[in-house]
Amino acid sequence: MEAIVLSIIKELKLNDDLITNIYNYGSWVYGTNHEKSDRDFLIIMKTDNENKRKRLKFWRDFDYFHSFELRRL
């Protein structure tokens, strides 16, 4: 699992110092995965105020919420 997460961080060119939490969710958490299942991760990062404002506007404009179970890695 750690190798997968590290490769995602590298591919997305994320700064390790800004990552606060990583959660795994989806079929692998529920135990319903199969051989073609993908991995689902939610990466929580520190951000500056300008990015925070943009993100809040996005959620106002894109009012979609999906409930799912998270497992902290």
PDB file of N, H, CA, C and O in Angstrom:
ATOM      1  N   MET A   1       0.823  -1.195   0.000  1.00  0.00           N
ATOM      2  CA  MET A   1       0.000   0.000   0.000  1.00  0.00           C
ATOM      3  C   MET A   1       0.867   1.259   0.000  1.00  0.00           C
ATOM      4  O   MET A   1       0.589   2.211  -0.729  1.00  0.00           O
ATOM      5  N   GLU A   2       1.922   1.257   0.824  1.00  0.00           N
ATOM      6  H   GLU A   2       2.148   0.484   1.416  1.00  0.00           H
ATOM      7  CA  GLU A   2       2.774   2.444   0.918  1.00  0.00           C
ATOM      8  C   GLU A   2       3.398   2.787  -0.429  1.00  0.00           C
ATOM      9  O   GLU A   2       3.501   3.963  -0.777  1.00  0.00           O
ATOM     10  N   ALA A   3       3.816   1.779  -1.192  1.00  0.00           N
ATOM     11  H   ALA A   3       3.732   0.824  -0.909  1.00  0.00           H
ATOM     12  CA  ALA A   3       4.415   2.022  -2.503  1.00  0.00           C
ATOM     13  C   ALA A   3       3.417   2.673  -3.454  1.00  0.00           C
ATOM     14  O   ALA A   3       3.782   3.547  -4.240  1.00  0.00           O
ATOM     15  N   ILE A   4       2.159   2.246  -3.380  1.00  0.00           N
ATOM     16  H   ILE A   4       1.863   1.536  -2.741  1.00  0.00           H
ATOM     17  CA  ILE A   4       1.117   2.834  -4.230  1.00  0.00           C
ATOM     18  C   ILE A   4       0.934   4.306  -3.887  1.00  0.00           C
ATOM     19  O   ILE A   4       0.891   5.157  -4.776  1.00  0.00           O
ATOM     20  N   VAL A   5       0.828   4.598  -2.606  1.00  0.00           N
ATOM     21  H   VAL A   5       0.864   3.907  -1.884  1.00  0.00           H
ATOM     22  CA  VAL A   5       0.629   5.981  -2.159  1.00  0.00           C
ATOM     23  C   VAL A   5       1.819   6.847  -2.561  1.00  0.00           C
ATOM     24  O   VAL A   5       1.632   7.964  -3.044  1.00  0.00           O
ATOM     25  N   LEU A   6       3.022   6.355  -2.371  1.00  0.00           N
ATOM     26  H   LEU A   6       3.174   5.448  -1.978  1.00  0.00           H
ATOM     27  CA  LEU A   6       4.213   7.120  -2.745  1.00  0.00           C
ATOM     28  C   LEU A   6       4.261   7.387  -4.243  1.00  0.00           C
ATOM     29  O   LEU A   6       4.673   8.469  -4.662  1.00  0.00           O
ATOM     30  N   SER A   7       3.849   6.421  -5.055  1.00  0.00           N
ATOM     31  H   SER A   7       3.514   5.542  -4.715  1.00  0.00           H
ATOM     32  CA  SER A   7       3.848   6.630  -6.507  1.00  0.00           C
ATOM     33  C   SER A   7       2.794   7.661  -6.913  1.00  0.00           C
ATOM     34  O   SER A   7       3.011   8.429  -7.851  1.00  0.00           O
ATOM     35  N   ILE A   8       1.660   7.686  -6.218  1.00  0.00           N
ATOM     36  H   ILE A   8       1.484   7.062  -5.456  1.00  0.00           H
ATOM     37  CA  ILE A   8       0.628   8.691  -6.498  1.00  0.00           C
ATOM     38  C   ILE A   8       1.148  10.082  -6.150  1.00  0.00           C
ATOM     39  O   ILE A   8       0.978  11.022  -6.927  1.00  0.00           O
ATOM     40  N   ILE A   9       1.776  10.214  -4.994  1.00  0.00           N
ATOM     41  H   ILE A   9       1.914   9.451  -4.363  1.00  0.00           H
ATOM     42  CA  ILE A   9       2.333  11.500  -4.567  1.00  0.00           C
ATOM     43  C   ILE A   9       3.365  11.985  -5.579  1.00  0.00           C
ATOM     44  O   ILE A   9       3.395  13.167  -5.920  1.00  0.00           O
ATOM     45  N   LYS A  10       4.202  11.083  -6.055  1.00  0.00           N
ATOM     46  H   LYS A  10       4.178  10.122  -5.778  1.00  0.00           H
ATOM     47  CA  LYS A  10       5.228  11.440  -7.041  1.00  0.00           C
ATOM     48  C   LYS A  10       4.586  11.832  -8.369  1.00  0.00           C
ATOM     49  O   LYS A  10       4.964  12.841  -8.964  1.00  0.00           O
ATOM     50  N   GLU A  11       3.627  11.050  -8.834  1.00  0.00           N
ATOM     51  H   GLU A  11       3.320  10.230  -8.351  1.00  0.00           H
ATOM     52  CA  GLU A  11       2.962  11.321 -10.115  1.00  0.00           C
ATOM     53  C   GLU A  11       2.238  12.670 -10.097  1.00  0.00           C
ATOM     54  O   GLU A  11       2.262  13.405 -11.085  1.00  0.00           O
ATOM     55  N   LEU A  12       1.600  12.990  -8.981  1.00  0.00           N
ATOM     56  H   LEU A  12       1.580  12.394  -8.179  1.00  0.00           H
ATOM     57  CA  LEU A  12       0.869  14.255  -8.860  1.00  0.00           C
ATOM     58  C   LEU A  12       1.771  15.426  -8.481  1.00  0.00           C
ATOM     59  O   LEU A  12       1.321  16.571  -8.419  1.00  0.00           O
ATOM     60  N   LYS A  13       3.051  15.131  -8.228  1.00  0.00           N
ATOM     61  H   LYS A  13       3.417  14.202  -8.279  1.00  0.00           H
ATOM     62  CA  LYS A  13       4.045  16.143  -7.853  1.00  0.00           C
ATOM     63  C   LYS A  13       3.596  16.927  -6.618  1.00  0.00           C
ATOM     64  O   LYS A  13       3.651  18.157  -6.585  1.00  0.00           O
ATOM     65  N   LEU A  14       3.153  16.180  -5.607  1.00  0.00           N
ATOM     66  H   LEU A  14       3.109  15.182  -5.634  1.00  0.00           H
ATOM     67  CA  LEU A  14       2.690  16.790  -4.366  1.00  0.00           C
ATOM     68  C   LEU A  14       3.858  17.002  -3.411  1.00  0.00           C
ATOM     69  O   LEU A  14       4.797  16.207  -3.375  1.00  0.00           O
ATOM     70  N   ASN A  15       3.791  18.061  -2.652  1.00  0.00           N
ATOM     71  H   ASN A  15       3.028  18.707  -2.681  1.00  0.00           H
ATOM     72  CA  ASN A  15       4.799  18.362  -1.643  1.00  0.00           C
ATOM     73  C   ASN A  15       4.449  17.590  -0.368  1.00  0.00           C
ATOM     74  O   ASN A  15       3.408  17.838   0.241  1.00  0.00           O
ATOM     75  N   ASP A  16       5.307  16.667   0.031  1.00  0.00           N
ATOM     76  H   ASP A  16       6.153  16.466  -0.463  1.00  0.00           H
ATOM     77  CA  ASP A  16       5.075  15.854   1.236  1.00  0.00           C
ATOM     78  C   ASP A  16       4.785  16.701   2.473  1.00  0.00           C
ATOM     79  O   ASP A  16       3.987  16.310   3.324  1.00  0.00           O
ATOM     80  N   ASP A  17       5.431  17.854   2.569  1.00  0.00           N
ATOM     81  H   ASP A  17       6.080  18.171   1.877  1.00  0.00           H
ATOM     82  CA  ASP A  17       5.268  18.708   3.748  1.00  0.00           C
ATOM     83  C   ASP A  17       3.857  19.279   3.868  1.00  0.00           C
ATOM     84  O   ASP A  17       3.441  19.680   4.955  1.00  0.00           O
ATOM     85  N   LEU A  18       3.118  19.317   2.755  1.00  0.00           N
ATOM     86  H   LEU A  18       3.456  18.991   1.872  1.00  0.00           H
ATOM     87  CA  LEU A  18       1.768  19.876   2.774  1.00  0.00           C
ATOM     88  C   LEU A  18       0.688  18.823   3.006  1.00  0.00           C
ATOM     89  O   LEU A  18      -0.470  19.168   3.240  1.00  0.00           O
ATOM     90  N   ILE A  19       1.052  17.549   2.945  1.00  0.00           N
ATOM     91  H   ILE A  19       1.993  17.268   2.755  1.00  0.00           H
ATOM     92  CA  ILE A  19       0.076  16.473   3.127  1.00  0.00           C
ATOM     93  C   ILE A  19      -0.157  16.261   4.619  1.00  0.00           C
ATOM     94  O   ILE A  19       0.788  16.036   5.375  1.00  0.00           O
ATOM     95  N   THR A  20      -1.421  16.336   5.040  1.00  0.00           N
ATOM     96  H   THR A  20      -2.189  16.519   4.426  1.00  0.00           H
ATOM     97  CA  THR A  20      -1.742  16.136   6.454  1.00  0.00           C
ATOM     98  C   THR A  20      -2.337  14.759   6.726  1.00  0.00           C
ATOM     99  O   THR A  20      -2.069  14.171   7.773  1.00  0.00           O
ATOM    100  N   ASN A  21      -3.134  14.239   5.806  1.00  0.00           N
ATOM    101  H   ASN A  21      -3.352  14.717   4.954  1.00  0.00           H
ATOM    102  CA  ASN A  21      -3.745  12.914   5.961  1.00  0.00           C
ATOM    103  C   ASN A  21      -4.000  12.295   4.595  1.00  0.00           C
ATOM    104  O   ASN A  21      -4.188  12.998   3.603  1.00  0.00           O
ATOM    105  N   ILE A  22      -4.002  10.983   4.564  1.00  0.00           N
ATOM    106  H   ILE A  22      -3.849  10.412   5.370  1.00  0.00           H
ATOM    107  CA  ILE A  22      -4.392  10.245   3.363  1.00  0.00           C
ATOM    108  C   ILE A  22      -5.380   9.176   3.800  1.00  0.00           C
ATOM    109  O   ILE A  22      -5.120   8.410   4.728  1.00  0.00           O
ATOM    110  N   TYR A  23      -6.517   9.135   3.116  1.00  0.00           N
ATOM    111  H   TYR A  23      -6.729   9.757   2.362  1.00  0.00           H
ATOM    112  CA  TYR A  23      -7.558   8.162   3.434  1.00  0.00           C
ATOM    113  C   TYR A  23      -7.786   7.243   2.243  1.00  0.00           C
ATOM    114  O   TYR A  23      -7.710   7.668   1.091  1.00  0.00           O
ATOM    115  N   ASN A  24      -8.063   5.995   2.533  1.00  0.00           N
ATOM    116  H   ASN A  24      -8.125   5.650   3.469  1.00  0.00           H
ATOM    117  CA  ASN A  24      -8.420   5.007   1.525  1.00  0.00           C
ATOM    118  C   ASN A  24      -9.920   4.776   1.652  1.00  0.00           C
ATOM    119  O   ASN A  24     -10.429   4.654   2.766  1.00  0.00           O
ATOM    120  N   TYR A  25     -10.632   4.716   0.537  1.00  0.00           N
ATOM    121  H   TYR A  25     -10.218   4.815  -0.368  1.00  0.00           H
ATOM    122  CA  TYR A  25     -12.067   4.455   0.577  1.00  0.00           C
ATOM    123  C   TYR A  25     -12.461   3.632  -0.649  1.00  0.00           C
ATOM    124  O   TYR A  25     -11.635   3.405  -1.533  1.00  0.00           O
ATOM    125  N   GLY A  26     -13.673   3.201  -0.705  1.00  0.00           N
ATOM    126  H   GLY A  26     -14.344   3.386   0.013  1.00  0.00           H
ATOM    127  CA  GLY A  26     -14.161   2.455  -1.861  1.00  0.00           C
ATOM    128  C   GLY A  26     -14.148   0.959  -1.639  1.00  0.00           C
ATOM    129  O   GLY A  26     -14.139   0.482  -0.504  1.00  0.00           O
ATOM    130  N   SER A  27     -14.147   0.223  -2.742  1.00  0.00           N
ATOM    131  H   SER A  27     -14.155   0.611  -3.664  1.00  0.00           H
ATOM    132  CA  SER A  27     -14.318  -1.235  -2.683  1.00  0.00           C
ATOM    133  C   SER A  27     -13.228  -1.938  -1.881  1.00  0.00           C
ATOM    134  O   SER A  27     -13.494  -2.970  -1.265  1.00  0.00           O
ATOM    135  N   TRP A  28     -12.009  -1.404  -1.874  1.00  0.00           N
ATOM    136  H   TRP A  28     -11.793  -0.566  -2.374  1.00  0.00           H
ATOM    137  CA  TRP A  28     -10.938  -2.049  -1.098  1.00  0.00           C
ATOM    138  C   TRP A  28     -11.198  -1.930   0.395  1.00  0.00           C
ATOM    139  O   TRP A  28     -10.816  -2.816   1.159  1.00  0.00           O
ATOM    140  N   VAL A  29     -11.835  -0.856   0.822  1.00  0.00           N
ATOM    141  H   VAL A  29     -12.146  -0.136   0.201  1.00  0.00           H
ATOM    142  CA  VAL A  29     -12.181  -0.673   2.235  1.00  0.00           C
ATOM    143  C   VAL A  29     -13.349  -1.568   2.613  1.00  0.00           C
ATOM    144  O   VAL A  29     -13.361  -2.177   3.683  1.00  0.00           O
ATOM    145  N   TYR A  30     -14.341  -1.640   1.711  1.00  0.00           N
ATOM    146  H   TYR A  30     -14.331  -1.145   0.842  1.00  0.00           H
ATOM    147  CA  TYR A  30     -15.543  -2.433   1.989  1.00  0.00           C
ATOM    148  C   TYR A  30     -15.326  -3.934   1.807  1.00  0.00           C
ATOM    149  O   TYR A  30     -16.154  -4.742   2.227  1.00  0.00           O
ATOM    150  N   GLY A  31     -14.201  -4.303   1.176  1.00  0.00           N
ATOM    151  H   GLY A  31     -13.528  -3.646   0.835  1.00  0.00           H
ATOM    152  CA  GLY A  31     -13.937  -5.718   0.925  1.00  0.00           C
ATOM    153  C   GLY A  31     -14.713  -6.269  -0.256  1.00  0.00           C
ATOM    154  O   GLY A  31     -14.901  -7.481  -0.371  1.00  0.00           O
ATOM    155  N   THR A  32     -15.169  -5.378  -1.141  1.00  0.00           N
ATOM    156  H   THR A  32     -15.017  -4.394  -1.047  1.00  0.00           H
ATOM    157  CA  THR A  32     -15.927  -5.803  -2.319  1.00  0.00           C
ATOM    158  C   THR A  32     -15.116  -5.650  -3.604  1.00  0.00           C
ATOM    159  O   THR A  32     -15.669  -5.700  -4.702  1.00  0.00           O
ATOM    160  N   ASN A  33     -13.814  -5.465  -3.464  1.00  0.00           N
ATOM    161  H   ASN A  33     -13.364  -5.424  -2.571  1.00  0.00           H
ATOM    162  CA  ASN A  33     -12.957  -5.291  -4.628  1.00  0.00           C
ATOM    163  C   ASN A  33     -12.847  -6.583  -5.432  1.00  0.00           C
ATOM    164  O   ASN A  33     -13.061  -7.681  -4.917  1.00  0.00           O
ATOM    165  N   HIS A  34     -12.508  -6.420  -6.701  1.00  0.00           N
ATOM    166  H   HIS A  34     -12.334  -5.528  -7.119  1.00  0.00           H
ATOM    167  CA  HIS A  34     -12.263  -7.557  -7.587  1.00  0.00           C
ATOM    168  C   HIS A  34     -10.993  -7.265  -8.374  1.00  0.00           C
ATOM    169  O   HIS A  34     -10.358  -6.233  -8.157  1.00  0.00           O
ATOM    170  N   GLU A  35     -10.617  -8.145  -9.273  1.00  0.00           N
ATOM    171  H   GLU A  35     -11.133  -8.984  -9.450  1.00  0.00           H
ATOM    172  CA  GLU A  35      -9.309  -8.012  -9.937  1.00  0.00           C
ATOM    173  C   GLU A  35      -9.173  -6.734 -10.762  1.00  0.00           C
ATOM    174  O   GLU A  35      -8.048  -6.298 -11.007  1.00  0.00           O
ATOM    175  N   LYS A  36     -10.267  -6.119 -11.200  1.00  0.00           N
ATOM    176  H   LYS A  36     -11.180  -6.473 -11.002  1.00  0.00           H
ATOM    177  CA  LYS A  36     -10.193  -4.887 -11.987  1.00  0.00           C
ATOM    178  C   LYS A  36     -10.534  -3.640 -11.162  1.00  0.00           C
ATOM    179  O   LYS A  36     -10.678  -2.549 -11.712  1.00  0.00           O
ATOM    180  N   SER A  37     -10.662  -3.806  -9.856  1.00  0.00           N
ATOM    181  H   SER A  37     -10.545  -4.693  -9.409  1.00  0.00           H
ATOM    182  CA  SER A  37     -10.985  -2.662  -8.991  1.00  0.00           C
ATOM    183  C   SER A  37      -9.825  -1.675  -8.938  1.00  0.00           C
ATOM    184  O   SER A  37      -8.657  -2.060  -8.898  1.00  0.00           O
ATOM    185  N   ASP A  38     -10.180  -0.400  -8.938  1.00  0.00           N
ATOM    186  H   ASP A  38     -11.129  -0.087  -8.970  1.00  0.00           H
ATOM    187  CA  ASP A  38      -9.157   0.626  -8.760  1.00  0.00           C
ATOM    188  C   ASP A  38      -9.019   0.938  -7.275  1.00  0.00           C
ATOM    189  O   ASP A  38      -9.771   0.426  -6.446  1.00  0.00           O
ATOM    190  N   ARG A  39      -8.056   1.775  -6.959  1.00  0.00           N
ATOM    191  H   ARG A  39      -7.445   2.191  -7.633  1.00  0.00           H
ATOM    192  CA  ARG A  39      -7.852   2.223  -5.581  1.00  0.00           C
ATOM    193  C   ARG A  39      -8.382   3.645  -5.476  1.00  0.00           C
ATOM    194  O   ARG A  39      -8.219   4.446  -6.396  1.00  0.00           O
ATOM    195  N   ASP A  40      -9.010   3.950  -4.360  1.00  0.00           N
ATOM    196  H   ASP A  40      -9.142   3.299  -3.613  1.00  0.00           H
ATOM    197  CA  ASP A  40      -9.569   5.280  -4.134  1.00  0.00           C
ATOM    198  C   ASP A  40      -8.891   5.904  -2.923  1.00  0.00           C
ATOM    199  O   ASP A  40      -8.908   5.339  -1.830  1.00  0.00           O
ATOM    200  N   PHE A  41      -8.295   7.075  -3.130  1.00  0.00           N
ATOM    201  H   PHE A  41      -8.282   7.534  -4.018  1.00  0.00           H
ATOM    202  CA  PHE A  41      -7.608   7.783  -2.061  1.00  0.00           C
ATOM    203  C   PHE A  41      -8.100   9.220  -1.991  1.00  0.00           C
ATOM    204  O   PHE A  41      -8.389   9.842  -3.014  1.00  0.00           O
ATOM    205  N   LEU A  42      -8.191   9.733  -0.784  1.00  0.00           N
ATOM    206  H   LEU A  42      -7.957   9.228   0.046  1.00  0.00           H
ATOM    207  CA  LEU A  42      -8.488  11.134  -0.538  1.00  0.00           C
ATOM    208  C   LEU A  42      -7.264  11.697   0.175  1.00  0.00           C
ATOM    209  O   LEU A  42      -6.901  11.242   1.259  1.00  0.00           O
ATOM    210  N   ILE A  43      -6.635  12.689  -0.443  1.00  0.00           N
ATOM    211  H   ILE A  43      -6.930  13.060  -1.324  1.00  0.00           H
ATOM    212  CA  ILE A  43      -5.421  13.282   0.114  1.00  0.00           C
ATOM    213  C   ILE A  43      -5.774  14.665   0.662  1.00  0.00           C
ATOM    214  O   ILE A  43      -6.248  15.530  -0.074  1.00  0.00           O
ATOM    215  N   ILE A  44      -5.538  14.864   1.959  1.00  0.00           N
ATOM    216  H   ILE A  44      -5.152  14.161   2.557  1.00  0.00           H
ATOM    217  CA  ILE A  44      -5.821  16.135   2.620  1.00  0.00           C
ATOM    218  C   ILE A  44      -4.512  16.909   2.730  1.00  0.00           C
ATOM    219  O   ILE A  44      -3.513  16.403   3.242  1.00  0.00           O
ATOM    220  N   MET A  45      -4.540  18.148   2.237  1.00  0.00           N
ATOM    221  H   MET A  45      -5.352  18.559   1.822  1.00  0.00           H
ATOM    222  CA  MET A  45      -3.326  18.953   2.224  1.00  0.00           C
ATOM    223  C   MET A  45      -3.564  20.314   2.852  1.00  0.00           C
ATOM    224  O   MET A  45      -4.674  20.845   2.836  1.00  0.00           O
ATOM    225  N   LYS A  46      -2.489  20.864   3.405  1.00  0.00           N
ATOM    226  H   LYS A  46      -1.587  20.433   3.417  1.00  0.00           H
ATOM    227  CA  LYS A  46      -2.517  22.250   3.864  1.00  0.00           C
ATOM    228  C   LYS A  46      -2.614  23.126   2.619  1.00  0.00           C
ATOM    229  O   LYS A  46      -2.135  22.757   1.547  1.00  0.00           O
ATOM    230  N   THR A  47      -3.234  24.279   2.776  1.00  0.00           N
ATOM    231  H   THR A  47      -3.623  24.578   3.647  1.00  0.00           H
ATOM    232  CA  THR A  47      -3.363  25.176   1.638  1.00  0.00           C
ATOM    233  C   THR A  47      -3.324  26.624   2.106  1.00  0.00           C
ATOM    234  O   THR A  47      -3.482  26.910   3.293  1.00  0.00           O
ATOM    235  N   ASP A  48      -3.114  27.524   1.165  1.00  0.00           N
ATOM    236  H   ASP A  48      -2.986  27.292   0.201  1.00  0.00           H
ATOM    237  CA  ASP A  48      -3.149  28.935   1.527  1.00  0.00           C
ATOM    238  C   ASP A  48      -4.583  29.457   1.385  1.00  0.00           C
ATOM    239  O   ASP A  48      -5.451  28.767   0.850  1.00  0.00           O
ATOM    240  N   ASN A  49      -4.815  30.656   1.859  1.00  0.00           N
ATOM    241  H   ASN A  49      -4.110  31.215   2.294  1.00  0.00           H
ATOM    242  CA  ASN A  49      -6.173  31.212   1.865  1.00  0.00           C
ATOM    243  C   ASN A  49      -6.759  31.375   0.470  1.00  0.00           C
ATOM    244  O   ASN A  49      -7.960  31.174   0.288  1.00  0.00           O
ATOM    245  N   GLU A  50      -5.945  31.733  -0.519  1.00  0.00           N
ATOM    246  H   GLU A  50      -4.970  31.897  -0.371  1.00  0.00           H
ATOM    247  CA  GLU A  50      -6.458  31.920  -1.882  1.00  0.00           C
ATOM    248  C   GLU A  50      -6.998  30.606  -2.434  1.00  0.00           C
ATOM    249  O   GLU A  50      -8.080  30.577  -3.020  1.00  0.00           O
ATOM    250  N   ASN A  51      -6.255  29.530  -2.253  1.00  0.00           N
ATOM    251  H   ASN A  51      -5.376  29.555  -1.777  1.00  0.00           H
ATOM    252  CA  ASN A  51      -6.733  28.227  -2.713  1.00  0.00           C
ATOM    253  C   ASN A  51      -7.973  27.795  -1.941  1.00  0.00           C
ATOM    254  O   ASN A  51      -8.871  27.171  -2.507  1.00  0.00           O
ATOM    255  N   LYS A  52      -8.028  28.120  -0.664  1.00  0.00           N
ATOM    256  H   LYS A  52      -7.299  28.627  -0.204  1.00  0.00           H
ATOM    257  CA  LYS A  52      -9.189  27.763   0.156  1.00  0.00           C
ATOM    258  C   LYS A  52     -10.447  28.445  -0.385  1.00  0.00           C
ATOM    259  O   LYS A  52     -11.505  27.821  -0.471  1.00  0.00           O
ATOM    260  N   ARG A  53     -10.333  29.717  -0.746  1.00  0.00           N
ATOM    261  H   ARG A  53      -9.473  30.224  -0.676  1.00  0.00           H
ATOM    262  CA  ARG A  53     -11.486  30.441  -1.296  1.00  0.00           C
ATOM    263  C   ARG A  53     -11.953  29.807  -2.604  1.00  0.00           C
ATOM    264  O   ARG A  53     -13.154  29.659  -2.829  1.00  0.00           O
ATOM    265  N   LYS A  54     -11.016  29.436  -3.459  1.00  0.00           N
ATOM    266  H   LYS A  54     -10.040  29.556  -3.276  1.00  0.00           H
ATOM    267  CA  LYS A  54     -11.373  28.795  -4.729  1.00  0.00           C
ATOM    268  C   LYS A  54     -12.086  27.477  -4.479  1.00  0.00           C
ATOM    269  O   LYS A  54     -13.074  27.166  -5.144  1.00  0.00           O
ATOM    270  N   ARG A  55     -11.596  26.710  -3.535  1.00  0.00           N
ATOM    271  H   ARG A  55     -10.793  26.962  -2.995  1.00  0.00           H
ATOM    272  CA  ARG A  55     -12.190  25.407  -3.241  1.00  0.00           C
ATOM    273  C   ARG A  55     -13.604  25.569  -2.685  1.00  0.00           C
ATOM    274  O   ARG A  55     -14.505  24.820  -3.063  1.00  0.00           O
ATOM    275  N   LEU A  56     -13.804  26.537  -1.794  1.00  0.00           N
ATOM    276  H   LEU A  56     -13.071  27.145  -1.488  1.00  0.00           H
ATOM    277  CA  LEU A  56     -15.134  26.774  -1.242  1.00  0.00           C
ATOM    278  C   LEU A  56     -16.107  27.207  -2.331  1.00  0.00           C
ATOM    279  O   LEU A  56     -17.270  26.802  -2.313  1.00  0.00           O
ATOM    280  N   LYS A  57     -15.654  28.021  -3.274  1.00  0.00           N
ATOM    281  H   LYS A  57     -14.710  28.350  -3.288  1.00  0.00           H
ATOM    282  CA  LYS A  57     -16.508  28.427  -4.386  1.00  0.00           C
ATOM    283  C   LYS A  57     -16.864  27.209  -5.228  1.00  0.00           C
ATOM    284  O   LYS A  57     -18.009  27.068  -5.655  1.00  0.00           O
ATOM    285  N   PHE A  58     -15.912  26.343  -5.467  1.00  0.00           N
ATOM    286  H   PHE A  58     -14.982  26.458  -5.119  1.00  0.00           H
ATOM    287  CA  PHE A  58     -16.178  25.123  -6.233  1.00  0.00           C
ATOM    288  C   PHE A  58     -17.292  24.324  -5.577  1.00  0.00           C
ATOM    289  O   PHE A  58     -18.218  23.892  -6.264  1.00  0.00           O
ATOM    290  N   TRP A  59     -17.227  24.116  -4.276  1.00  0.00           N
ATOM    291  H   TRP A  59     -16.474  24.467  -3.718  1.00  0.00           H
ATOM    292  CA  TRP A  59     -18.247  23.314  -3.597  1.00  0.00           C
ATOM    293  C   TRP A  59     -19.602  24.003  -3.590  1.00  0.00           C
ATOM    294  O   TRP A  59     -20.629  23.326  -3.579  1.00  0.00           O
ATOM    295  N   ARG A  60     -19.632  25.337  -3.597  1.00  0.00           N
ATOM    296  H   ARG A  60     -18.797  25.887  -3.606  1.00  0.00           H
ATOM    297  CA  ARG A  60     -20.922  26.039  -3.717  1.00  0.00           C
ATOM    298  C   ARG A  60     -21.511  25.811  -5.101  1.00  0.00           C
ATOM    299  O   ARG A  60     -22.709  25.565  -5.240  1.00  0.00           O
ATOM    300  N   ASP A  61     -20.662  25.893  -6.128  1.00  0.00           N
ATOM    301  H   ASP A  61     -19.689  26.092  -6.015  1.00  0.00           H
ATOM    302  CA  ASP A  61     -21.118  25.738  -7.512  1.00  0.00           C
ATOM    303  C   ASP A  61     -21.407  24.286  -7.864  1.00  0.00           C
ATOM    304  O   ASP A  61     -22.264  24.012  -8.704  1.00  0.00           O
ATOM    305  N   PHE A  62     -20.719  23.376  -7.249  1.00  0.00           N
ATOM    306  H   PHE A  62     -20.022  23.598  -6.567  1.00  0.00           H
ATOM    307  CA  PHE A  62     -20.828  21.956  -7.566  1.00  0.00           C
ATOM    308  C   PHE A  62     -21.358  21.257  -6.327  1.00  0.00           C
ATOM    309  O   PHE A  62     -20.603  20.628  -5.586  1.00  0.00           O
ATOM    310  N   ASP A  63     -22.638  21.368  -6.113  1.00  0.00           N
ATOM    311  H   ASP A  63     -23.252  21.879  -6.715  1.00  0.00           H
ATOM    312  CA  ASP A  63     -23.267  20.890  -4.877  1.00  0.00           C
ATOM    313  C   ASP A  63     -23.572  19.400  -4.965  1.00  0.00           C
ATOM    314  O   ASP A  63     -24.728  19.001  -5.108  1.00  0.00           O
ATOM    315  N   TYR A  64     -22.535  18.586  -4.879  1.00  0.00           N
ATOM    316  H   TYR A  64     -21.596  18.910  -4.763  1.00  0.00           H
ATOM    317  CA  TYR A  64     -22.694  17.133  -4.924  1.00  0.00           C
ATOM    318  C   TYR A  64     -21.900  16.545  -3.776  1.00  0.00           C
ATOM    319  O   TYR A  64     -20.700  16.792  -3.649  1.00  0.00           O
ATOM    320  N   PHE A  65     -22.553  15.784  -2.959  1.00  0.00           N
ATOM    321  H   PHE A  65     -23.528  15.584  -3.062  1.00  0.00           H
ATOM    322  CA  PHE A  65     -21.867  15.141  -1.849  1.00  0.00           C
ATOM    323  C   PHE A  65     -22.175  13.656  -1.891  1.00  0.00           C
ATOM    324  O   PHE A  65     -23.324  13.257  -2.079  1.00  0.00           O
ATOM    325  N   HIS A  66     -21.172  12.862  -1.720  1.00  0.00           N
ATOM    326  H   HIS A  66     -20.239  13.187  -1.567  1.00  0.00           H
ATOM    327  CA  HIS A  66     -21.300  11.412  -1.765  1.00  0.00           C
ATOM    328  C   HIS A  66     -20.824  10.868  -0.426  1.00  0.00           C
ATOM    329  O   HIS A  66     -19.712  11.166   0.009  1.00  0.00           O
ATOM    330  N   SER A  67     -21.656  10.080   0.220  1.00  0.00           N
ATOM    331  H   SER A  67     -22.559   9.838  -0.134  1.00  0.00           H
ATOM    332  CA  SER A  67     -21.218   9.536   1.509  1.00  0.00           C
ATOM    333  C   SER A  67     -20.463   8.233   1.281  1.00  0.00           C
ATOM    334  O   SER A  67     -20.896   7.376   0.510  1.00  0.00           O
ATOM    335  N   PHE A  68     -19.350   8.101   1.950  1.00  0.00           N
ATOM    336  H   PHE A  68     -18.999   8.797   2.576  1.00  0.00           H
ATOM    337  CA  PHE A  68     -18.553   6.894   1.855  1.00  0.00           C
ATOM    338  C   PHE A  68     -17.730   6.749   3.120  1.00  0.00           C
ATOM    339  O   PHE A  68     -17.497   7.714   3.849  1.00  0.00           O
ATOM    340  N   GLU A  69     -17.304   5.543   3.362  1.00  0.00           N
ATOM    341  H   GLU A  69     -17.493   4.759   2.770  1.00  0.00           H
ATOM    342  CA  GLU A  69     -16.497   5.250   4.545  1.00  0.00           C
ATOM    343  C   GLU A  69     -15.033   5.511   4.236  1.00  0.00           C
ATOM    344  O   GLU A  69     -14.532   5.104   3.188  1.00  0.00           O
ATOM    345  N   LEU A  70     -14.350   6.189   5.146  1.00  0.00           N
ATOM    346  H   LEU A  70     -14.757   6.520   5.997  1.00  0.00           H
ATOM    347  CA  LEU A  70     -12.929   6.478   4.989  1.00  0.00           C
ATOM    348  C   LEU A  70     -12.124   5.675   5.989  1.00  0.00           C
ATOM    349  O   LEU A  70     -12.558   5.458   7.121  1.00  0.00           O
ATOM    350  N   ARG A  71     -10.965   5.241   5.573  1.00  0.00           N
ATOM    351  H   ARG A  71     -10.613   5.417   4.654  1.00  0.00           H
ATOM    352  CA  ARG A  71     -10.011   4.586   6.471  1.00  0.00           C
ATOM    353  C   ARG A  71      -8.712   5.361   6.404  1.00  0.00           C
ATOM    354  O   ARG A  71      -8.106   5.485   5.339  1.00  0.00           O
ATOM    355  N   ARG A  72      -8.282   5.885   7.549  1.00  0.00           N
ATOM    356  H   ARG A  72      -8.773   5.785   8.414  1.00  0.00           H
ATOM    357  CA  ARG A  72      -7.034   6.640   7.584  1.00  0.00           C
ATOM    358  C   ARG A  72      -5.865   5.695   7.387  1.00  0.00           C
ATOM    359  O   ARG A  72      -5.816   4.622   7.990  1.00  0.00           O
ATOM    360  N   LEU A  73      -4.924   6.091   6.544  1.00  0.00           N
ATOM    361  H   LEU A  73      -4.963   6.962   6.054  1.00  0.00           H
ATOM    362  CA  LEU A  73      -3.726   5.275   6.294  1.00  0.00           C
ATOM    363  C   LEU A  73      -2.625   5.651   7.253  1.00  0.00           C
ATOM    364  O   LEU A  73      -1.538   5.076   7.202  1.00  0.00           O
TER     365      LEU A  73
END
